[in-house]
Amino acid sequence: CDVLYQQLPKFDRRIVETALMNVPGKEFDAVVVEALKTEKDGANLASLAKVVAARNIPGEVATLLTLANQDDSPARVELLAAAEQIATKENIADFVNAYLAMRRGGERDRVEQIISRLCEGDATPVVQMMNNQNGPQIFLLLGRIGGDAALETIEKGLATNNPQMIALSVRALSNWPNAVVWEKLLEVAKNTSYPDSIRL
């Protein structure tokens, strides 16, 4: 593993990743995981995450998510993308925590898509994590996921007298994964009690 792994910066990264993915044996699984845990370079960490996911090493979704949730993670999105390949719905909370820790918009967009795929239209685990601090971020994520639980929460936001919450609810509806909420958006546009900045 060391010989191949040390070639990552020098040769075609995809060739080395493929080689690492196809070396047989549980002993090699352990070597790859140890390398993943100790790597500091973002590009190499992303490559090792791909290898762990492709080898489908039992239990290592937790390792990928732990590394992704570190404050200074140099490859957060890549780690989450790898973790998605071997994750279950029980891991959704960890994905959401990583999402909430992100600052860059492009990365957040990619992670929203990952979480949406894991939820499969049921935002219940995400709704349960919502609080006063993360509410605005969670609302936008709910719009990506869609489904009954998300819609119920967003409708409560529309029913408040809080302009910020109403605006977030409209943005969430605008991100909906299908066209089932178009009538709700039309109602918002016709509701003269809302500010023009929200209705237009």
C-alpha positions as CSV (number, residue, x, y, z in Angstrom):
1,C,0.0,0.0,0.0
2,D,2.8,2.4,0.9
3,V,4.4,2.1,-2.5
4,L,1.2,2.7,-4.4
5,Y,0.0,5.4,-2.0
6,Q,3.2,7.4,-2.3
7,Q,2.7,7.6,-6.1
8,L,-0.6,9.5,-5.8
9,P,1.1,12.9,-6.3
10,K,3.2,11.7,-9.2
11,F,1.0,9.6,-11.5
12,D,-2.5,9.5,-12.8
13,R,-4.5,9.5,-9.6
14,R,-7.3,7.4,-11.1
15,I,-4.9,4.6,-11.9
16,V,-3.5,4.5,-8.4
17,E,-7.0,4.7,-6.9
18,T,-8.2,1.8,-9.0
19,A,-5.2,-0.3,-8.0
20,L,-5.9,0.3,-4.3
21,M,-9.5,-0.5,-4.8
22,N,-8.7,-4.0,-6.3
23,V,-6.0,-5.3,-3.9
24,P,-7.7,-8.3,-2.2
25,G,-7.8,-9.0,1.5
26,K,-9.1,-7.7,4.8
27,E,-5.6,-7.0,5.9
28,F,-5.3,-4.5,3.1
29,D,-8.6,-3.0,4.2
30,A,-7.0,-2.2,7.6
31,V,-3.9,-0.6,5.9
32,V,-6.1,1.6,3.8
33,V,-8.2,2.7,6.7
34,E,-5.1,3.6,8.8
35,A,-3.7,5.6,5.9
36,L,-7.1,7.4,5.7
37,K,-7.1,8.3,9.4
38,T,-3.6,9.8,9.3
39,E,-3.6,11.6,6.0
40,K,-3.5,15.4,6.1
41,D,-3.3,16.3,2.4
42,G,-6.7,17.1,1.0
43,A,-6.2,15.5,-2.4
44,N,-4.8,12.3,-1.0
45,L,-7.5,12.1,1.6
46,A,-10.2,12.4,-1.1
47,S,-8.5,9.5,-3.0
48,L,-8.3,7.3,0.0
49,A,-12.0,8.0,0.8
50,K,-12.9,6.8,-2.6
51,V,-10.9,3.6,-2.1
52,V,-12.6,2.9,1.3
53,A,-16.0,3.4,-0.2
54,A,-15.2,1.2,-3.3
55,R,-13.9,-1.5,-1.1
56,N,-17.1,-1.3,1.0
57,I,-15.2,-1.8,4.2
58,P,-17.8,-2.7,7.0
59,G,-18.2,0.0,9.6
60,E,-16.0,2.6,8.0
61,V,-18.8,5.0,7.2
62,A,-18.3,6.2,10.7
63,T,-14.6,6.9,10.0
64,L,-15.4,8.9,6.9
65,L,-18.1,10.9,8.7
66,T,-15.8,11.6,11.7
67,L,-13.1,13.0,9.3
68,A,-15.7,15.0,7.4
69,N,-17.0,16.6,10.6
70,Q,-13.6,17.9,11.7
71,D,-13.6,21.7,11.7
72,D,-10.5,21.9,9.5
73,S,-11.3,19.0,7.2
74,P,-9.4,19.5,3.9
75,A,-11.7,17.3,1.9
76,R,-15.2,17.5,3.6
77,V,-17.3,17.1,0.4
78,E,-15.2,14.3,-0.9
79,L,-15.4,12.4,2.4
80,L,-19.2,12.8,2.5
81,A,-19.5,11.7,-1.1
82,A,-17.6,8.6,-0.3
83,A,-19.5,8.0,2.9
84,E,-22.8,8.2,0.9
85,Q,-21.8,5.1,-1.0
86,I,-21.9,2.9,2.1
87,A,-24.2,4.9,4.4
88,T,-27.8,4.2,5.6
89,K,-30.5,6.5,6.8
90,E,-29.2,6.0,10.3
91,N,-26.2,8.2,9.3
92,I,-28.3,11.1,8.1
93,A,-27.7,13.2,11.3
94,D,-23.9,13.0,10.8
95,F,-24.3,14.2,7.2
96,V,-26.5,17.1,8.4
97,N,-23.9,18.1,11.1
98,A,-21.2,18.2,8.4
99,Y,-23.5,20.3,6.2
100,L,-24.2,22.8,9.0
101,A,-20.4,23.2,9.5
102,M,-19.9,24.2,5.9
103,R,-19.4,27.8,4.8
104,R,-18.8,27.7,1.0
105,G,-22.0,27.8,-1.1
106,G,-20.8,25.4,-3.8
107,E,-19.8,22.8,-1.4
108,R,-23.1,23.2,0.6
109,D,-25.0,22.7,-2.6
110,R,-23.3,19.3,-3.3
111,V,-23.9,18.1,0.3
112,E,-27.5,19.2,0.1
113,Q,-27.9,16.8,-2.9
114,I,-26.1,14.0,-1.0
115,I,-28.5,14.4,2.0
116,S,-31.5,14.6,-0.3
117,R,-30.6,11.3,-1.9
118,L,-30.1,9.6,1.5
119,C,-33.5,10.9,2.7
120,E,-35.3,9.5,-0.3
121,G,-38.1,12.1,0.0
122,D,-38.6,11.7,3.8
123,A,-37.2,14.7,5.6
124,T,-38.3,13.5,9.1
125,P,-34.7,12.9,10.4
126,V,-33.7,16.4,9.3
127,V,-36.7,18.1,10.7
128,Q,-36.0,16.5,14.1
129,M,-32.6,18.2,14.1
130,M,-34.0,21.7,13.6
131,N,-33.5,24.3,16.4
132,N,-33.3,28.1,16.8
133,Q,-29.7,28.2,15.7
134,N,-29.7,26.0,12.6
135,G,-33.3,26.7,11.5
136,P,-32.5,28.9,8.4
137,Q,-30.0,26.4,7.1
138,I,-32.3,23.4,7.7
139,F,-35.2,25.1,5.9
140,L,-33.2,25.4,2.7
141,L,-32.2,21.8,3.0
142,L,-35.8,20.7,3.5
143,G,-36.6,22.3,0.1
144,R,-34.0,20.0,-1.5
145,I,-35.4,16.9,0.1
146,G,-39.1,17.5,-0.4
147,G,-41.8,15.2,0.9
148,D,-44.7,15.5,3.4
149,A,-42.5,16.2,6.5
150,A,-40.6,19.0,4.8
151,L,-43.8,20.5,3.4
152,E,-45.6,20.5,6.8
153,T,-42.6,22.3,8.4
154,I,-42.3,24.9,5.6
155,E,-46.1,25.6,5.7
156,K,-45.7,26.4,9.4
157,G,-43.0,28.9,8.4
158,L,-45.3,30.5,5.9
159,A,-48.0,30.9,8.5
160,T,-45.8,32.9,10.9
161,N,-45.6,36.7,11.0
162,N,-41.9,36.6,10.7
163,P,-40.7,38.0,7.3
164,Q,-37.4,36.2,7.5
165,M,-39.1,32.9,8.2
166,I,-41.6,33.5,5.3
167,A,-38.7,34.3,3.0
168,L,-36.8,31.2,3.9
169,S,-40.0,29.1,3.4
170,V,-40.4,30.5,-0.1
171,R,-36.8,29.9,-0.9
172,A,-37.2,26.3,0.3
173,L,-40.3,25.8,-1.9
174,S,-38.4,27.2,-4.8
175,N,-35.8,24.4,-4.4
176,W,-38.4,21.7,-4.3
177,P,-37.3,18.6,-6.3
178,N,-40.5,18.4,-8.3
179,A,-43.5,20.6,-9.3
180,V,-45.9,19.5,-6.7
181,V,-45.6,22.8,-4.7
182,W,-46.3,25.2,-7.7
183,E,-49.8,26.0,-6.4
184,K,-48.3,26.8,-3.0
185,L,-45.9,29.2,-4.7
186,L,-48.7,30.8,-6.6
187,E,-50.6,31.3,-3.4
188,V,-47.6,33.1,-2.0
189,A,-47.4,35.4,-5.0
190,K,-51.1,36.3,-4.6
191,N,-51.0,36.9,-0.9
192,T,-50.9,40.7,-0.4
193,S,-50.0,40.4,3.3
194,Y,-46.5,39.3,2.3
195,P,-43.9,42.0,1.4
196,D,-43.4,42.6,-2.4
197,S,-39.8,41.3,-2.0
198,I,-41.2,37.9,-1.2
199,R,-44.1,37.8,-3.6
200,L,-42.3,38.9,-6.7
